[in-house]
């Protein structure tokens, strides 16, 4: 019967199976590195901003908050409406399902700014698609809803913020962590199926007899016939090459 698992037992297993953990972690990390650099393409995120509501400071153009909230909600729905998506789809030559998967619409509470986010493996295409989608949405909202207090917030036409999402370094670090956990799991599994004697206490529990002492054995002290068996079993004896003597 094995010792109950506690924090001390856990760390003893970790120390005893350190080679297994390191080899597993290194192998998984190398595999993840190869996958990141040769198979996985980086993902880029481009963002365009649309302002809905007051575009001036004159009192005569003031719009009530409830009206602004309705306009924001309507604009958000309008961005992903068929009339906008079909127009963008035709210009970008993208399937509708693929186009919808790339789009994320964000709007913070009590904010009049709508963020149009596009994710793509091509940074230039992500930037172009985000600008086209936002600009088309603004034009269609103005034409269909007769609403003038909406504008695209871009310093320059077609220029928006593009950044890499989940870079190579992050993916490699994740691979290293996964490798470490896999190594620990494999070490625990190997220890669970290992029937060799690991401690004096285990001998006493198994046999129900007290251990009287320890005798350090070497291959030279054994008969020639048993040296081969000793060499093959050496790894299963308690670390340090000690064999245990029990009372009968």
Secondary structure, 3 states (H helix, E strand, C coil): CCCCCCHHHHHHHHHHCHHHHHHHHHHHHHHHHHHHHHCCCCEEEEEEEEEECCCCCCHHHCCCHHHHHHHHHHHHHHHCCHHHHHHHHHHHCCCHHHHHHHEEEECCCCCCEEEEEEEECCHHHHHHHHHHHHHHHHHHHHHHHCCCCEEEECCCCCCCEEEEECCHHHHHHHHHHHHHHHHHHHHHHHHHCCCCCCCHHHHHHHHCCCEEEEEECCHHHCCHHHHHHHHHHHHHCECCCEEEEECC
